[in-house]
């Protein structure tokens, strides 16, 4: 009971919560299905407000044929703007500003000695959560807080649509401080107006002239669990 009622999570609990959510939100595959029992067991060590939605997500995923999960995942995250897993999309849409926002994510990772593969965009929620869980908890948490309005809109939208993955995002937001008045106002504005729609691509992120340089001399730090595999989405343009 004491575990369920605590308001502040320990460093270990944050890592478990974020890594569990990262696994659940990744593109479904056999490896994920094999880890569902592990995630459920770990969730029982977390406060109820975090562990219960993780278990709800596990329940929604287990026992479902993989092909059905794959189809549901694409239908949920590839076709709905409010279900976008790329955090900078909520604030910047497909504009020049999003390219610079992606660069800031990459620079944050490189400063920690973490280098992404060429197939990963740095603002994908799974990547941010793995980074926060296993590389730099404080910097990762700050990235989540910096994009809190979009994260909350994602939580609300997944819940309203009855998505299988709603519990995973709910658990993530439960690890963060409660929203204050101005933050709720930002969520409402984003819900009403949506992301900017200027179609200009992400050239500032992809151009070599904007490369902030190599990671620390001792090289990148590998994640202890496999990175997600995600299909191309609207937010990744």
Secondary structure, DSSP 8 states (H G I E B T S, - for coil): -HHHH-SS--HHHHHHHHHHHHHHHS---HHHHHHHHHHHHHHTTS-HHHHHHHHHHHHHHTTS-HHHHHHHHHHHHSS-GGG--BHHHHHH-SSHHHHHHHHHHHHHHHHTT----TT--TTBHHHHHHHHHHT-HHHHHHHHHHTHHHHHHHHHHHHHHT-TTHHHHHHHHHTS----HHHHHHHHHHHHH-S------SHHHHSGGG------TT-----SS--------GGG-
